Amino acid sequence: MILELKCYWEILSFCEINQINQKLRVIKNKVATRVNLERRGVVIENPLYCLCGMVEESSSHLFSVCDFAWRVWCLCFKWLCVSFVIHKDPLANFLQFRLSQASDSVNDVWDAIWVGVVSGIWNHRNCVSFDRGVVDALEVFALVQVKVWSWIYAKSHCASFGYSN
């Protein structure tokens, strides 16, 4: 069993390992949001979410409920020509991207899209928090498109899709 796990991790690409780590941290509410840091005893000057400044920065607000996250998700859904309900709970949000009748390879693509959006929101939050970045949902969406395409293309060189809306 240990040998099988070792072989499994060896064949995973760096991007896949990062996707798995990001997915698990968000789903298990282990992301270093301001609410989670306060819960761990870290003193936070301002617990409000830096992209909206309206409520405390929690995982559900950061990745689902906030107007900023909602705009990024809507841009993504428009690009994919699909309609979805954005769930408040990160696990429910992730599970909606698992298609019960789809093949593993199709679900791998949907996983990559979900992780791309979530990591895009997280990276943009860090840019605004630490590097004086400007809040820009369209920029996050454009970076998500490139990131997701590169992940998918790395797994399957025959993959193609457009960047236009």
Secondary structure, DSSP 8 states (H G I E B T S, - for coil): -HHHHHHHHHHS-HHHHHHHHHHHHHHTT-S--HHHHHHTT---S--B-TTTSSSB--HHIIIIISHHHHHHHHHHHHHHT------SSHHHHHHTT--TTS-HHHHHHHHHHHHHHHHHHHHHHHHHHHH-----HHHHHHHHHHHHHHHHHHH-TT-------
